[in-house]
Amino acid sequence: MMSKRKQTPDVLAEILGGEAASIEESAGRLAGGENRMPQAWEYRLVSFQDYHGWRPRYLNGRELKDWTNGPLIHDYIQAMGEEGWELVAASAGERLYGSADTHQLFFKRPK
């Protein structure tokens, strides 16, 4: 939870002779006319293992049941996009959860 910030005057507006406004009010005008809370995100970390092609094996650290029959990586990425997930990063080389899960994809979407 974010703490309430002290209202800070808009120094630039004062210098230019305009009406002083708080930083929050100025940010709200820039963002579309109203004060908004920062966007909240949910994240998903998926580790892949090679089993007749790269397949998701771990989702946020939990092994998927029957992962060997799961979708191939390109099909998985497509399905995630259809659910509103955006691929934001990829990593390869270091295993995270299993002995051979050396490829990870990181997704996010608005809460």
N, CA, C and O of each residue as an XYZ file, in Angstrom:
444
protein
N       0.842     -1.170      0.000
C       0.000      0.000      0.000
C       0.887      1.233      0.000
O       1.837      1.314      0.779
N       0.591      2.178     -0.853
C       1.412      3.374     -0.948
C       0.996      4.366      0.123
O      -0.187      4.510      0.432
N       1.980      5.042      0.682
C       1.673      6.061      1.683
C       1.270      7.352      0.990
O       1.671      7.606     -0.146
N       0.491      8.154      1.663
C       0.035      9.434      1.132
C       1.216     10.385      1.071
O       1.902     10.587      2.073
N       1.460     10.966     -0.086
C       2.560     11.892     -0.251
C       2.134     13.290      0.149
O       0.976     13.675     -0.017
N       3.064     14.028      0.666
C       2.829     15.423      1.008
C       2.573     16.202     -0.274
O       3.284     16.019     -1.262
N       1.569     17.067     -0.267
C       1.271     17.876     -1.431
C       2.450     18.802     -1.711
O       2.910     19.525     -0.827
N       2.928     18.770     -2.940
C       4.065     19.590     -3.345
C       3.585     20.582     -4.386
O       2.910     20.190     -5.338
N       3.913     21.851     -4.234
C       3.440     22.840     -5.210
C       4.113     22.652     -6.567
O       5.229     22.140     -6.658
N       3.421     23.071     -7.604
C       3.956     23.036     -8.967
C       4.809     24.282     -9.154
O       4.302     25.352     -9.491
N       6.114     24.130     -8.932
C       7.029     25.259     -8.955
C       7.097     25.879    -10.344
O       7.162     27.104    -10.456
N       7.084     25.080    -11.403
C       7.160     25.602    -12.757
C       5.968     26.509    -13.049
O       6.133     27.564    -13.662
N       4.783     26.115    -12.624
C       3.600     26.950    -12.843
C       3.733     28.274    -12.107
O       3.334     29.321    -12.617
N       4.289     28.221    -10.922
C       4.498     29.467    -10.179
C       5.489     30.367    -10.906
O       5.275     31.577    -10.990
N       6.570     29.797    -11.432
C       7.585     30.579    -12.142
C       6.993     31.213    -13.393
O       7.267     32.375    -13.692
N       6.183     30.452    -14.123
C       5.597     30.950    -15.360
C       4.365     31.807    -15.134
O       3.774     32.313    -16.088
N       3.971     31.974    -13.872
C       2.853     32.845    -13.553
C       1.499     32.182    -13.615
O       0.474     32.857    -13.525
N       1.477     30.868    -13.767
C       0.212     30.154    -13.809
C      -0.242     29.792    -12.410
O       0.406     30.126    -11.418
N      -1.349     29.115    -12.353
C      -1.882     28.671    -11.067
C      -1.070     27.488    -10.572
O      -0.801     26.558    -11.331
N      -0.682     27.514     -9.318
C       0.104     26.425     -8.744
C      -0.772     25.188     -8.597
O      -1.948     25.279     -8.243
N      -0.186     24.043     -8.872
C      -0.894     22.773     -8.728
C       0.048     21.773     -8.090
O       1.268     21.889     -8.214
N      -0.518     20.793     -7.408
C       0.313     19.753     -6.809
C       0.850     18.845     -7.904
O       0.337     18.843     -9.023
N       1.873     18.081     -7.586
C       2.428     17.131     -8.541
C       1.377     16.117     -8.944
O       1.291     15.741    -10.113
N       0.572     15.667     -7.984
C      -0.460     14.681     -8.285
C      -1.484     15.233     -9.275
O      -1.905     14.526    -10.191
N      -1.886     16.496     -9.092
C      -2.849     17.094    -10.006
C      -2.250     17.250    -11.397
O      -2.920     16.986    -12.395
N      -0.992     17.678    -11.468
C      -0.327     17.831    -12.759
C      -0.203     16.491    -13.465
O      -0.454     16.397    -14.667
N       0.183     15.448    -12.727
C       0.316     14.115    -13.317
C      -1.032     13.620    -13.815
O      -1.108     12.982    -14.865
N      -2.088     13.903    -13.079
C      -3.421     13.495    -13.494
C      -3.832     14.138    -14.800
O      -4.431     13.482    -15.652
N      -3.516     15.428    -14.972
C      -3.851     16.110    -16.218
C      -3.076     15.508    -17.386
O      -3.622     15.343    -18.477
N      -1.810     15.182    -17.161
C      -1.004     14.587    -18.221
C      -1.508     13.197    -18.596
O      -1.393     12.782    -19.749
N      -2.062     12.484    -17.631
C      -2.497     11.108    -17.867
C      -3.893     11.015    -18.452
O      -4.386      9.910    -18.678
N      -4.535     12.123    -18.699
C      -5.836     12.038    -19.333
C      -6.932     12.778    -18.593
O      -8.115     12.520    -18.816
N      -6.561     13.679    -17.729
C      -7.556     14.542    -17.133
C      -8.007     14.189    -15.740
O      -8.689     14.996    -15.109
N      -7.671     13.055    -15.239
C      -8.097     12.717    -13.892
C      -6.954     12.037    -13.163
O      -6.094     11.408    -13.780
N      -6.953     12.168    -11.853
C      -5.906     11.517    -11.069
C      -6.129     10.017    -11.124
O      -7.245      9.547    -10.908
N      -5.083      9.265    -11.410
C      -5.190      7.819    -11.547
C      -4.173      7.139    -10.655
O      -3.096      7.669    -10.382
N      -4.543      5.959    -10.212
C      -3.606      5.119     -9.471
C      -2.681      4.454    -10.480
O      -3.080      4.228    -11.622
N      -1.462      4.139    -10.082
C      -0.573      3.420    -11.000
C      -1.193      2.076    -11.401
O      -1.908      1.450    -10.620
N      -0.907      1.655    -12.620
C      -1.428      0.380    -13.115
C      -0.869     -0.766    -12.272
O       0.336     -0.832    -12.032
N      -1.729     -1.651    -11.832
C      -1.309     -2.858    -11.111
C      -1.184     -3.992    -12.123
O      -1.988     -4.097    -13.049
N      -0.174     -4.839    -11.944
C       0.108     -5.920    -12.872
C       0.112     -7.252    -12.153
O       0.378     -7.317    -10.953
N      -0.180     -8.307    -12.880
C       0.080     -9.652    -12.390
C       1.115    -10.259    -13.328
O       1.156     -9.946    -14.518
N       1.945    -11.128    -12.772
C       3.078    -11.673    -13.524
C       3.018    -13.189    -13.561
O       2.449    -13.831    -12.678
N       3.614    -13.742    -14.597
C       3.681    -15.191    -14.744
C       5.077    -15.545    -15.255
O       5.538    -15.014    -16.265
N       5.736    -16.449    -14.540
C       7.051    -16.962    -14.926
C       6.870    -18.409    -15.342
O       6.418    -19.239    -14.555
N       7.224    -18.704    -16.576
C       7.046    -20.047    -17.121
C       8.415    -20.596    -17.508
O       9.152    -19.973    -18.273
N       8.750    -21.777    -16.967
C      10.000    -22.457    -17.318
C       9.686    -23.600    -18.271
O       8.717    -24.336    -18.084
N      10.518    -23.735    -19.292
C      10.312    -24.729    -20.341
C      11.401    -25.788    -20.290
O      12.545    -25.515    -19.925
N      11.020    -26.997    -20.662
C      11.976    -28.088    -20.764
C      11.784    -28.757    -22.118
O      10.669    -28.828    -22.636
N      12.878    -29.244    -22.682
C      12.830    -29.899    -23.983
C      12.345    -31.342    -23.820
O      13.026    -32.181    -23.230
N      11.172    -31.603    -24.348
C      10.627    -32.962    -24.400
C       9.866    -33.045    -25.721
O       8.695    -32.670    -25.790
N      10.530    -33.537    -26.768
C       9.965    -33.538    -28.122
C       9.541    -32.121    -28.504
O       8.468    -31.914    -29.071
N      10.378    -31.172    -28.194
C      10.110    -29.751    -28.395
C      10.006    -29.080    -27.034
O       9.777    -29.745    -26.024
N      10.175    -27.769    -27.008
C      10.133    -27.037    -25.733
C       8.697    -26.895    -25.254
O       7.841    -26.359    -25.957
N       8.446    -27.394    -24.029
C       7.102    -27.382    -23.440
C       7.152    -26.747    -22.052
O       8.149    -26.889    -21.343
N       6.084    -26.045    -21.659
C       6.079    -25.464    -20.314
C       6.070    -26.572    -19.262
O       5.263    -27.498    -19.331
N       6.975    -26.466    -18.290
C       7.023    -27.464    -17.225
C       6.671    -26.852    -15.869
O       6.007    -27.497    -15.058
N       7.105    -25.626    -15.616
C       6.841    -24.969    -14.337
C       6.137    -23.644    -14.577
O       6.508    -22.880    -15.468
N       5.126    -23.384    -13.777
C       4.396    -22.127    -13.812
C       4.513    -21.508    -12.433
O       3.977    -22.033    -11.457
N       5.217    -20.391    -12.360
C       5.466    -19.712    -11.078
C       6.005    -20.682    -10.024
O       5.609    -20.634     -8.859
N       6.902    -21.549    -10.447
C       7.576    -22.460     -9.528
C       6.872    -23.762     -9.251
O       7.411    -24.608     -8.537
N       5.692    -23.952     -9.789
C       4.947    -25.201     -9.569
C       4.947    -26.033    -10.837
O       4.645    -25.541    -11.924
N       5.295    -27.309    -10.677
C       5.333    -28.191    -11.832
C       3.920    -28.450    -12.341
O       3.008    -28.738    -11.565
N       3.756    -28.345    -13.650
C       2.466    -28.598    -14.281
C       2.229    -30.098    -14.380
O       3.145    -30.858    -14.696
N       0.998    -30.523    -14.110
C       0.640    -31.935    -14.255
C       0.662    -32.287    -15.732
O       0.231    -31.501    -16.576
N       1.165    -33.471    -16.034
C       1.187    -33.993    -17.404
C       1.835    -33.013    -18.389
O       1.379    -32.878    -19.524
N       2.905    -32.326    -17.951
C       3.548    -31.317    -18.785
C       4.113    -31.885    -20.078
O       4.257    -31.158    -21.061
N       4.437    -33.183    -20.090
C       5.012    -33.775    -21.305
C       4.018    -33.811    -22.458
O       4.417    -33.971    -23.611
N       2.742    -33.666    -22.166
C       1.707    -33.595    -23.198
C       1.212    -32.171    -23.415
O       0.223    -31.955    -24.115
N       1.898    -31.200    -22.816
C       1.513    -29.798    -22.951
C       1.846    -29.242    -24.329
O       2.451    -29.927    -25.154
N       1.449    -28.003    -24.572
C       1.676    -27.385    -25.882
C       3.157    -27.068    -26.109
O       3.924    -26.917    -25.158
N       3.536    -26.973    -27.358
C       4.876    -26.512    -27.693
C       4.968    -25.010    -27.419
O       3.952    -24.322    -27.328
N       6.176    -24.523    -27.290
C       6.407    -23.146    -26.842
C       5.671    -22.102    -27.697
O       5.085    -21.169    -27.148
N       5.692    -22.242    -29.006
C       5.040    -21.248    -29.863
C       3.520    -21.267    -29.680
O       2.880    -20.216    -29.729
N       2.946    -22.437    -29.473
C       1.504    -22.520    -29.216
C       1.167    -21.934    -27.842
O       0.133    -21.289    -27.671
N       2.041    -22.163    -26.877
C       1.821    -21.638    -25.527
C       1.851    -20.110    -25.532
O       1.004    -19.467    -24.912
N       2.823    -19.534    -26.229
C       2.912    -18.075    -26.310
C       1.656    -17.504    -26.958
O       1.126    -16.495    -26.492
N       1.181    -18.126    -28.012
C      -0.038    -17.665    -28.684
C      -1.235    -17.700    -27.729
O      -2.015    -16.749    -27.673
N      -1.377    -18.784    -26.989
C      -2.498    -18.908    -26.039
C      -2.407    -17.847    -24.942
O      -3.423    -17.283    -24.533
N      -1.198    -17.579    -24.470
C      -1.031    -16.551    -23.432
C      -1.454    -15.180    -23.957
O      -2.113    -14.419    -23.248
N      -1.080    -14.870    -25.187
C      -1.475    -13.605    -25.783
C      -2.982    -13.477    -25.914
O      -3.533    -12.395    -25.711
N      -3.645    -14.560    -26.248
C      -5.104    -14.548    -26.369
C      -5.783    -14.335    -25.020
O      -6.925    -13.878    -24.963
N      -5.077    -14.670    -23.923
C      -5.612    -14.456    -22.571
C      -5.214    -13.094    -22.007
O      -5.489    -12.799    -20.844
N      -4.569    -12.265    -22.822
C      -4.210    -10.920    -22.391
C      -2.828    -10.783    -21.775
O      -2.483     -9.713    -21.274
N      -2.037    -11.835    -21.802
C      -0.681    -11.789    -21.257
C       0.268    -11.235    -22.308
O       0.165    -11.571    -23.488
N       1.186    -10.389    -21.877
C       2.209     -9.823    -22.740
C       3.557    -10.426    -22.372
O       3.926    -10.451    -21.198
N       4.289    -10.908    -23.360
C       5.631    -11.433    -23.131
C       6.553    -10.241    -22.925
O       6.682     -9.398    -23.813
N       7.201    -10.160    -21.749
C       8.034     -9.003    -21.442
C       9.513     -9.329    -21.334
O      10.344     -8.424    -21.404
N       9.866    -10.605    -21.165
C      11.284    -10.977    -21.071
C      11.441    -12.467    -21.309
O      10.501    -13.248    -21.163
N      12.659    -12.837    -21.680
C      13.007    -14.246    -21.869
C      14.410    -14.456    -21.324
O      15.239    -13.547    -21.333
N      14.660    -15.661    -20.853
C      15.962    -15.986    -20.279
C      16.322    -17.412    -20.672
O      15.448    -18.268    -20.812
N      17.608    -17.659    -20.848
C      18.063    -19.005    -21.178
C      19.419    -19.260    -20.540
O      20.228    -18.345    -20.385
N      19.654    -20.492    -20.179
C      20.967    -20.876    -19.680
C      20.990    -21.348    -18.249
O      21.685    -22.316    -17.940
N      20.265    -20.710    -17.372
C      20.245    -21.100    -15.957
C      18.926    -21.794    -15.642
O      17.859    -21.323    -16.035
N      19.005    -22.901    -14.938
C      17.775    -23.588    -14.526
C      17.262    -22.936    -13.240
O      18.039    -22.454    -12.416
N      15.950    -22.934    -13.091
C      15.338    -22.328    -11.904
C      14.751    -23.369    -10.967
O      14.991    -23.317     -9.761
N      13.991    -24.309    -11.494
C      13.252    -25.234    -10.641
C      13.630    -26.692    -10.866
O      13.779    -27.446     -9.905
N      13.785    -27.095    -12.113
C      14.100    -28.484    -12.424
C      15.522    -28.620    -12.938
O      16.240    -27.631    -13.082
N      15.914    -29.834    -13.207
C      17.289    -30.083    -13.635
C      17.553    -29.647    -15.075
O      18.709    -29.488    -15.466
N      16.505    -29.453    -15.862
C      16.714    -29.116    -17.274
C      15.806    -27.998    -17.764
O      15.624    -27.853    -18.973
N      15.233    -27.207    -16.875
C      14.338    -26.117    -17.301
C      15.165    -24.841    -17.503
O      15.110    -23.918    -16.692
N      15.917    -24.809    -18.580
C      16.879    -23.729    -18.796
C      16.342    -22.573    -19.643
O      17.097    -21.663    -19.985
N      15.082    -22.592    -19.978
C      14.478    -21.510    -20.759
C      13.246    -20.997    -20.014
O      12.355    -21.769    -19.659
N      13.210    -19.687    -19.783
C      12.086    -19.089    -19.072
C      11.506    -17.936    -19.882
O      12.220    -17.215    -20.579
N      10.192    -17.786    -19.768
C       9.495    -16.640    -20.336
C       8.759    -15.933    -19.217
O       8.207    -16.570    -18.320
N       8.755    -14.594    -19.278
C       8.120    -13.773    -18.258
C       6.991    -12.996    -18.926
O       7.198    -12.325    -19.937
N       5.796    -13.096    -18.350
C       4.616    -12.455    -18.889
C       4.023    -11.510    -17.850
O       4.227    -11.687    -16.649
N       3.282    -10.501    -18.325
C       2.522     -9.644    -17.423
C       1.222     -9.257    -18.105
O       1.111     -9.277    -19.331
N       0.223     -8.899    -17.268
C      -1.034     -8.351    -17.780
C      -1.645     -7.493    -16.676
O      -1.352     -7.699    -15.499
N      -2.479     -6.549    -17.041
C      -3.120     -5.708    -16.021
C      -3.983     -6.546    -15.101
O      -4.634     -7.496    -15.537
N      -3.983     -6.188    -13.821
C      -4.856     -6.877    -12.863
C      -6.279     -6.456    -13.082
O      -7.176     -6.920    -12.378
